[in-house]
Amino acid sequence: MKLLGLHHVSILTGKAEKNFHFYTKILGMRLVKKTVNQDNTESYHLFYGDAKGNPGTEITFFDIPHLGQTRPGINSISSTSLRVRNSEALQYWENRLDQFGINHWGIEKRANRESLAFQDYDGTNVILVADNDEMGVAAGEPWDQTDVPAEHAIIGLGPVMLTVPIAEPTVRVLTEVMGFRHVGTYPSLAGDYKDIEVYATGEGGSGAEVHIEVRPDLPRERPGRGSIHHVAFRIPNEEEFQQWVTRIKESGLMNSGEVERYYFKALYFREPNHILFELSTDTPGFAADEPLETLGESLALPPFLEPKREQIEAKLRPLDLEL
């Protein structure tokens, strides 16, 4: 029972149309699933990923119009990362972000990797990280239906940053319950604060890391548009998923129990610093109800929502996404 790495990261957006433009037209990712928030079917849920929507490549967004701006702070997932092949790709992305007028902070070292931090239209903190032939969890496949050259394409999720007032309670859950291991530290880029601690699972590498930043000087985050709602970790199949359900229950952590999302099974729980974690299966994946060639082109509903399609579509606002 080892978590394979990151499965997906889910974020709040205030306007799906601008979000779609940013992640597909500027970042060159593929919209692999256009569906609804299963807990609030009046809201869209958009998934962006690699060419095949592979687990470990998806960044997802809940569309909540008129949502207020996030107040950054502790008890949060303060940034997420996206992987590119090498440092040459980062040079390409630095120029491309300049071309589109996207604010960024230049290429810097984080955890001994070249990286490039920027914000999307909602203020989400995103960091591009260069693989540079590093060993670890395999990357995804470039999406070639975009003007971003395949050799510079985004190919998966990189580390998430947890910003907390104290690290020890979160570390205990990561290591004693979830099986993560400590693999290093690196200096904070925010100033004279404690070093950032790096924890990894599975085969390691940027697709399997959680970074922990301790900032007791900050207020608690007030979530809004641009805030990262939760991070999900990969379980290979349903058999192991059932074992994880038992493990999380036996740990004493309050949890959701098994949740059927159709594209994957999910289990949600909050660690002691109130950050929402999810465990998700790799199977069956996003091609379960759509051909791989046309992923994301129409509104997909899981079978348990399909009988309500007419009512659901009637309550959804029109969404004009130019594919």
C-alpha positions as CSV (number, residue, x, y, z in Angstrom):
1,M,0.0,0.0,0.0
2,K,1.9,3.0,-1.3
3,L,0.3,6.2,-2.7
4,L,1.7,6.6,-6.2
5,G,1.9,10.3,-6.2
6,L,-0.3,13.3,-6.9
7,H,-3.6,12.5,-8.7
8,H,-5.1,15.9,-9.2
9,V,-5.5,19.4,-7.6
10,S,-8.8,21.2,-7.4
11,I,-9.1,25.0,-7.4
12,L,-11.9,27.6,-7.2
13,T,-12.4,29.9,-10.2
14,G,-14.7,32.9,-10.5
15,K,-15.1,32.7,-14.3
16,A,-14.8,29.4,-16.2
17,E,-14.4,31.1,-19.6
18,K,-11.3,33.1,-18.6
19,N,-10.0,30.0,-16.8
20,F,-10.5,27.9,-19.9
21,H,-8.7,30.5,-22.0
22,F,-5.7,30.6,-19.6
23,Y,-5.2,26.9,-19.2
24,T,-5.8,25.8,-22.8
25,K,-4.9,28.8,-25.0
26,I,-2.0,30.1,-22.9
27,L,-0.7,27.1,-21.0
28,G,-1.6,24.7,-23.8
29,M,-3.3,22.0,-21.6
30,R,-6.1,19.8,-22.8
31,L,-9.6,20.1,-21.5
32,V,-10.2,16.4,-20.7
33,K,-13.5,16.6,-18.9
34,K,-16.3,19.2,-18.8
35,T,-18.8,18.1,-16.2
36,V,-20.5,19.4,-13.1
37,N,-19.6,19.6,-9.4
38,Q,-21.3,16.4,-8.2
39,D,-22.0,18.1,-4.8
40,N,-23.6,21.1,-6.5
41,T,-24.8,20.3,-10.0
42,E,-25.5,24.0,-10.8
43,S,-21.8,24.5,-11.0
44,Y,-19.4,23.4,-13.7
45,H,-16.3,21.3,-12.9
46,L,-13.5,21.5,-15.5
47,F,-10.5,19.2,-15.7
48,Y,-7.3,20.0,-17.6
49,G,-4.6,17.5,-18.2
50,D,-2.2,15.8,-20.7
51,A,-3.1,14.3,-24.0
52,K,-4.9,11.3,-22.5
53,G,-6.1,12.8,-19.2
54,N,-3.7,10.5,-17.3
55,P,-3.8,10.5,-13.4
56,G,-1.2,12.8,-12.0
57,T,-1.6,15.4,-14.8
58,E,-4.9,17.0,-13.9
59,I,-5.6,20.4,-12.5
60,T,-9.4,21.0,-12.0
61,F,-11.6,23.9,-11.3
62,F,-15.0,24.5,-9.7
63,D,-16.7,27.4,-11.4
64,I,-18.3,29.7,-8.8
65,P,-19.3,33.0,-10.5
66,H,-19.1,36.2,-8.3
67,L,-16.8,34.4,-5.8
68,G,-14.8,36.8,-3.7
69,Q,-11.0,37.0,-3.8
70,T,-8.9,34.7,-1.6
71,R,-7.1,36.2,1.4
72,P,-3.8,34.1,1.4
73,G,-2.6,32.6,4.7
74,I,-2.0,29.5,6.7
75,N,-4.0,26.2,6.8
76,S,-3.9,26.2,3.0
77,I,-2.5,24.7,-0.1
78,S,-0.7,27.8,-1.1
79,S,0.7,26.8,-4.5
80,T,0.6,24.0,-7.0
81,S,3.1,23.1,-9.7
82,L,3.1,21.9,-13.3
83,R,5.9,19.9,-14.8
84,V,7.8,20.7,-18.0
85,R,10.6,18.6,-19.6
86,N,13.7,20.7,-18.9
87,S,15.2,24.1,-18.2
88,E,15.0,25.1,-21.9
89,A,11.3,24.7,-21.6
90,L,11.3,27.1,-18.7
91,Q,13.1,29.7,-20.8
92,Y,10.3,29.2,-23.4
93,W,7.6,29.7,-20.7
94,E,9.3,32.8,-19.3
95,N,9.1,34.4,-22.8
96,R,5.6,33.2,-23.4
97,L,4.3,34.5,-20.0
98,D,5.9,37.9,-20.9
99,Q,4.2,37.7,-24.3
100,F,0.8,37.4,-22.7
101,G,1.4,39.9,-20.0
102,I,1.3,37.3,-17.2
103,N,3.1,38.4,-14.0
104,H,5.9,36.0,-12.9
105,W,8.9,36.0,-10.6
106,G,11.6,34.7,-12.9
107,I,13.4,31.4,-12.9
108,E,14.6,30.3,-9.4
109,K,15.8,27.2,-7.7
110,R,13.2,25.3,-5.5
111,A,14.1,22.0,-4.0
112,N,17.2,21.9,-6.3
113,R,15.0,22.2,-9.4
114,E,14.7,25.1,-11.8
115,S,11.3,26.7,-11.5
116,L,9.1,29.6,-12.6
117,A,6.4,31.0,-10.4
118,F,3.4,33.0,-11.7
119,Q,-0.3,33.6,-11.0
120,D,-3.3,32.8,-13.2
121,Y,-6.3,35.2,-13.7
122,D,-7.8,34.2,-10.4
123,G,-4.6,34.7,-8.4
124,T,-3.8,31.0,-8.0
125,N,-0.1,30.5,-7.3
126,V,1.3,28.2,-10.0
127,I,4.9,27.1,-10.4
128,L,6.4,25.5,-13.5
129,V,9.1,23.0,-12.5
130,A,11.7,21.4,-14.8
131,D,12.2,17.6,-14.7
132,N,15.7,17.7,-16.3
133,D,15.8,13.8,-16.5
134,E,15.1,13.5,-12.8
135,M,14.1,10.0,-11.6
136,G,10.7,9.5,-10.1
137,V,7.0,9.3,-11.1
138,A,6.6,9.2,-14.9
139,A,5.3,12.3,-16.6
140,G,2.3,12.4,-18.9
141,E,2.0,12.9,-22.7
142,P,2.2,16.3,-24.3
143,W,-1.0,17.6,-25.9
144,D,-0.2,18.5,-29.5
145,Q,-3.4,20.3,-30.5
146,T,-2.0,23.7,-29.4
147,D,0.6,26.2,-30.4
148,V,2.9,25.2,-27.5
149,P,5.7,23.0,-29.0
150,A,5.5,19.5,-27.7
151,E,9.0,19.7,-26.3
152,H,8.0,22.5,-24.0
153,A,4.5,21.3,-23.1
154,I,3.2,20.9,-19.6
155,I,3.4,17.1,-18.8
156,G,1.9,16.7,-15.3
157,L,1.5,17.9,-11.8
158,G,4.5,18.9,-9.7
159,P,4.7,19.5,-5.9
160,V,2.0,21.2,-3.8
161,M,3.0,23.6,-1.0
162,L,1.2,23.4,2.3
163,T,1.5,26.6,4.4
164,V,0.8,25.9,8.1
165,P,1.4,27.5,11.5
166,I,3.1,24.3,12.8
167,A,4.3,21.4,10.8
168,E,4.4,18.5,13.2
169,P,0.7,17.4,13.1
170,T,0.6,17.5,9.3
171,V,3.9,15.6,9.1
172,R,2.6,12.9,11.4
173,V,-0.4,12.2,9.1
174,L,1.8,12.3,6.0
175,T,4.4,9.9,7.4
176,E,2.6,7.7,9.9
177,V,-0.8,7.3,8.1
178,M,0.0,8.0,4.4
179,G,3.4,6.6,4.1
180,F,5.3,9.6,2.9
181,R,9.1,10.0,3.7
182,H,11.2,13.0,4.3
183,V,13.6,13.6,1.4
184,G,15.1,17.1,2.0
185,T,14.8,20.8,2.7
186,Y,15.4,24.0,0.9
187,P,15.5,27.7,1.9
188,S,12.3,29.7,1.9
189,L,12.1,32.2,-0.9
190,A,9.7,34.4,1.3
191,G,12.5,35.7,3.5
192,D,14.1,34.7,6.8
193,Y,11.8,31.8,7.7
194,K,12.3,28.1,8.5
195,D,13.5,25.9,5.6
196,I,10.7,24.3,3.6
197,E,10.5,20.5,4.3
198,V,10.0,18.1,1.4
199,Y,8.1,14.8,1.7
200,A,7.7,12.2,-1.1
201,T,5.7,9.0,-1.8
202,G,5.9,6.2,-4.3
203,E,8.8,6.5,-6.8
204,G,9.3,10.1,-5.7
205,G,10.3,13.0,-7.9
206,S,8.3,16.2,-8.5
207,G,5.0,14.3,-9.3
208,A,5.0,12.7,-5.8
209,E,6.0,15.5,-3.4
210,V,4.4,17.7,-0.7
211,H,6.3,20.7,0.5
212,I,5.6,22.2,3.9
213,E,6.1,25.8,4.7
214,V,5.8,27.0,8.3
215,R,4.5,30.6,8.6
216,P,3.1,31.4,12.1
217,D,3.2,35.1,11.2
218,L,0.3,34.8,8.7
219,P,-3.4,34.9,9.3
220,R,-5.6,31.9,8.3
221,E,-6.5,31.7,4.7
222,R,-9.9,33.0,3.7
223,P,-10.8,30.9,0.6
224,G,-12.1,32.5,-2.6
225,R,-11.4,32.6,-6.3
226,G,-7.9,31.3,-6.9
227,S,-7.7,29.2,-3.7
228,I,-6.7,25.6,-3.9
229,H,-9.6,23.5,-2.5
230,H,-7.9,20.2,-2.1
231,V,-5.1,17.9,-3.3
232,A,-5.7,14.3,-4.3
233,F,-3.2,11.4,-4.2
234,R,-3.1,8.3,-6.4
235,I,-4.2,4.8,-5.5
236,P,-3.7,2.3,-8.4
237,N,-6.9,0.4,-8.2
238,E,-10.2,-0.3,-6.3
239,E,-8.8,-3.2,-4.3
240,E,-6.1,-1.0,-2.7
241,F,-8.6,1.8,-2.3
242,Q,-10.7,-0.4,0.0
243,Q,-7.6,-1.0,2.1
244,W,-7.0,2.7,2.3
245,V,-10.6,3.3,3.4
246,T,-9.9,1.0,6.3
247,R,-6.6,2.6,7.2
248,I,-8.0,6.1,7.3
249,K,-10.9,5.0,9.4
250,E,-8.6,3.2,11.8
251,S,-6.3,6.3,12.0
252,G,-9.2,8.2,13.7
253,L,-9.2,10.9,11.1
254,M,-12.7,12.2,10.3
255,N,-13.4,11.2,6.7
256,S,-16.1,11.0,4.0
257,G,-15.9,7.2,3.5
258,E,-16.0,6.0,0.0
259,V,-17.4,8.4,-2.6
260,E,-18.2,7.3,-6.1
261,R,-17.1,9.9,-8.6
262,Y,-17.5,7.4,-11.5
263,Y,-14.2,8.5,-13.1
264,F,-12.5,7.5,-9.9
265,K,-13.4,6.5,-6.4
266,A,-12.6,9.1,-3.7
267,L,-12.0,9.4,0.0
268,Y,-11.8,12.8,1.7
269,F,-10.3,13.8,5.0
270,R,-8.8,16.9,6.7
271,E,-5.4,16.6,8.3
272,P,-4.9,18.4,11.7
273,N,-4.1,21.8,10.0
274,H,-7.5,21.6,8.3
275,I,-6.2,21.1,4.8
276,L,-8.4,18.8,2.7
277,F,-6.8,15.7,1.3
278,E,-8.3,13.2,-1.1
279,L,-7.3,9.7,-2.0
280,S,-8.4,8.8,-5.6
281,T,-8.1,5.7,-7.8
282,D,-6.4,5.7,-11.2
283,T,-9.2,3.7,-12.6
284,P,-11.4,3.8,-14.6
285,G,-10.3,7.2,-15.8
286,F,-11.9,9.9,-18.0
287,A,-12.3,7.8,-21.1
288,A,-14.9,5.7,-19.2
289,D,-17.8,7.6,-20.9
290,E,-16.2,9.5,-23.8
291,P,-13.9,8.5,-26.7
292,L,-10.3,9.6,-26.0
293,E,-10.4,11.6,-29.2
294,T,-13.3,13.8,-28.1
295,L,-12.6,14.2,-24.4
296,G,-14.0,17.4,-23.0
297,E,-16.0,18.5,-26.0
298,S,-19.5,18.0,-24.5
299,L,-21.0,18.0,-21.1
300,A,-20.3,14.7,-19.5
301,L,-22.4,13.4,-16.6
302,P,-21.8,10.2,-14.7
303,P,-24.5,7.5,-15.0
304,F,-26.1,8.4,-11.6
305,L,-26.7,11.9,-12.9
306,E,-27.5,11.1,-16.5
307,P,-31.3,10.7,-15.8
308,K,-31.3,14.3,-14.5
309,R,-29.5,15.7,-17.5
310,E,-32.4,17.9,-18.7
311,Q,-32.9,19.4,-15.2
312,I,-29.1,19.9,-14.7
313,E,-28.6,21.6,-18.1
314,A,-31.6,23.9,-17.5
315,K,-29.9,25.2,-14.3
316,L,-26.4,25.6,-15.7
317,R,-25.5,29.0,-17.1
318,P,-24.5,28.9,-20.8
319,L,-20.7,28.2,-21.1
320,D,-19.1,29.3,-24.4
321,L,-15.8,27.5,-24.6
322,E,-14.1,27.7,-28.0
323,L,-12.3,24.3,-28.3
